[in-house]
């Protein structure tokens, strides 16, 4: 596939122009059965295809993803807007310290410095607080007061980071953190997609009011929205997962019907629906191979969905999620 000129968007007050899709690196590690050389090649191919935003974290492969990104981007320099995180200490080099890390500026800095060594960088474009909606971070969530923000101020003064953002999924806590005005961006994960649509009106306006860059993570909800058909629906009803209540199963079935009627696959419909939302600046996709990467790039280069189709998709909200009865 030849290099594609992907559409770009201003990433809020961070000011950077980022590609409408970015590369998430959660799946590009040994624990996900991706060989190291293939993972490095995938990152480089994403850049070649026009992807200019890459997201990683200490959690992903316990630091392996950061090392892969660092190796892959070494020839690229500053062409990529690089996003990394601090947090999820229970699965990091600081695991033995547990929750005490969240209240220790020194331990948070230790994780940050380790990440920077793995990335081979002196400066990071955007630092996110992983699971920012966890209470462990905050002395006062309403004002975003806590040791991590003291460290952020120091890192900005040292020129080590360009901005600070949220990585979150809980609606109420996320809204309150956005409203503090202390954050430059948000990566909202799992609950902003064509099936879980409520965050478009419930979360994103709070980010927009502060001119925050908005990235969406896990757009296919870890494979749930890839088009599993009747077999997946039957399995979900048998499993009765609290996180996927009966109304959501019905929404998935209806979304698959809409996709078929539009002549689109579920992944294409899901990605283009997100990219049709004016408040979304970039969507972090997590391809597991080059073909999936190329498909995402191809879909992202297409125009927004037509209004009639967007209206039909919006009708999914009328199906109440409900809950499984005992």
Buried (B, 14 or more C-beta within 10 A) or exposed (E): EEEBEBBBBEBBEBEBEBBBBBBBBBBBBBEBEBEBEBBBBBBBBBBEBBBBBBBBBBBBBBBBBBBBBBBBBEEBEEEBBBBBBBBBBEBBBBEEBEEEBBBBBEBBBBBBEBBBEBBEBEBBBBBBBBBBBBEBBBEEBEBBBBBBBEBBEEBBEEEBBBBBBBBBBBBEBBBBBBBBEBBBBBBBBBBBBBBBBEBBEBBBEBBBEBBBBBBBBBBBBEEBBBBBEEEBBEEBBEEBEEEBBBBBBBBBBBBBEBBBEBEBBBBBBBBBBBBBBEBBBBBBBBBBEBEBBBBBBEBBBEEBBEEEBBEBBEEBBEBEBEEEEE
